[in-house]
Amino acid sequence: MAGIFDFAPAIVLLPFVSFLVALAVGDRLPKGGALAGIVATAGSFLLSVATFFTVSGGQTYNQTIYTWASGLDGAVTLTFGLLIDPLSAMMLVIVTLVATLVHVFSLGYMNDEGETGLPRYYAGLGLFTASMLGFVVADNLLMAFMFFELVGLCSYLLIGFWFREPGPPSAAKKAFLVTRFGDYFFLVGVVAVFATFGTAAFAGSESFPHLAEQAIAGEQSVNTFGFDPQTWFTVVGLLILGGVVGKSAQFPLHTWLPDAMEGPTPVSALIHAATMVAAGVYLVARMYGFYALSPTALAIIALIGGFTALFAATMGVVKREIKQVLAYSTISQYGYMMLGLGGGGYVAATFHLMTHAFFKALLFLGAGSVIIAMHHNENMWEMGGLKDKMPVTYYTFLSGSLALAGIVPFAGFWSKDEVLYETLIHGLGGSPVLLVAYAMGLLAVFFTGFYTFRMVLLTFHGEPRSQTARDPHGVHWNVKGPLVVLGVLAATTGLVNMVPVQKLLGIEGIDFLHQWLDGGFEGLTAHHYGDLIPYSSAYIGGGEAATVAIGAAVSLGLALAGAGLAYFLYNDDDPTEHTDKLGGVKTVLYNNYYQDESQVWLATGLVQPFSRGADKFDQGVVDGVVNGVSSVSLFSGNRVRRIQSGVVSNYAALLTLGLTALILGFGLLGGWF
């Protein structure tokens, strides 16, 4: 009897089939191919759940399914394969669940508006889902890179779905180009991994993380190109990190993500919660055994994450459009995940990846429900009073907002608190860099609470501030259903890893996610990663329990302070835009610190003149030498060619002259010697 792992390829293939169906015959199917997408993603979800429970029983899967290239003597072999362990099984459930709900929600968001191009839309969703699932189960770095690029292509196609308008195509190109810049480094990193280890496998005794571990211990010889192993592995890790920074929208390659709001709102939910932006963080978690060998790489990851969390949160406090607030929130929250990974909190970062997927998908879909009601007006200052008119949307959106702000007992509190806790104790253990990153992450908590509840109050509370808000468009079950499911998850998924309660009350066995991620292949477990982490742990004076309590209290206090300030300023029937009091600071924040302008200046003011100079050197010097040599050859060849006249008497005369010259030459040489 076939096991569930025999059907594992179908998890990826079902959405891919829906892509083909929508592309080929979607215009002849009901709802433009939506039903095919729903059936496919729901099927993948059910298979993922079955796989999840199989893995929970202690089984794993690491199988090569196709070898597509092999070097001489099999030195380097390029393969496609599946790696299913606790981390990938958990991620499969997250991606397929969110994708299914997004497909269902799209029935209400896209189809009810008389939208054209629906087969193209559902084909894009299918390929996007399949690409992310292929990335999740990839058993080697090169395969992961290929699906990583497919995810980027799909985001380009979906962000630019409304290509007849000026904004979406520009946003799609920006997303594609900015992420490609990071992917160049990733590609070089993939080549470096092959050149160093001869393999790019994630798991097994011949995997590159295991070989790197042995090389540092002096038990294995690898090609480090003259560097000591740890230095070289740091360089390779940072090259791969370039792709992570681009895809997961970390500073300075985050500028594409706010513009990506030009795409349909369900696409935003899928990109931000479970697919493209999640891919970078998942990649670091997937190869965490490699990064854990480099204290420098971890410190850089933590600093990038902490700074990004704070930097993006400050911009979220002044935005007027509901999706723009959520966009900067996404950048900030993925910063927390990077902070957790860099701070030695592998489980904490993975936990936040899971909870964020649910509450951020909920918030984007909730924003989509509001946008439907507001006839596609996204300006929060023209909303208000929607609480009583849209109760399902309001209460589910509130659940997601409480999770995002980190208010106990909602999911975001538990995961964000664990990220901060892990960073704090490892910073206290002797890493000032982590303490700086922790301080930035902690300060971002206040801004998160503020912009989150500013968004809730302006959207749902007070009196309607426009005619559309007074008479909003109704939404159907296909909009409300996904919101209810995600609203429950945003409120409850924190229960899977109640580490603060365990440490405070001494209740064993409630750190379920820690136990889950401690299973699987040898060398890919939370316990093994903990042994590799270069940081020591230390606690505030009262010990571990006191550190947990104080850290959680400070984080919760800051979140409540931010939420309270927003309530004080914006809980009004006719709220005032208090951010105007910031003056020039608001202008800087609203214009995103002029990052786009800075990048344009770098491109046109520095890179373009340099490229012009390089082009002149290429044409004047390189081409001059090459063309000069070729001109001499062409001239000489042209003259010699005239000898070939085709006249026999000419050839006879030349032979005679040649023979005479040879005789005279040899005669002279004989006389000299």
PyMOL commands that set and color helices and strands:
alter all, ss='L'
color gray80, all
select helices_A, chain A and resi 4-28+30-56+72-74+86-109+111-113+118-137+141-159+167-197+208-216+229-247+256-262+265-273+276-286+288-291+295-316+322-342+346-373+380-382+391-405+411-428+432-460+467-470+477-497+499-505+512-517+526-532+544-570+578-582+584-590+592-641+648-672
alter helices_A, ss='H'
color red, helices_A
select strands_A, chain A and resi 61-70+77-84
alter strands_A, ss='S'
color yellow, strands_A
deselect
rebuild
show_as cartoon
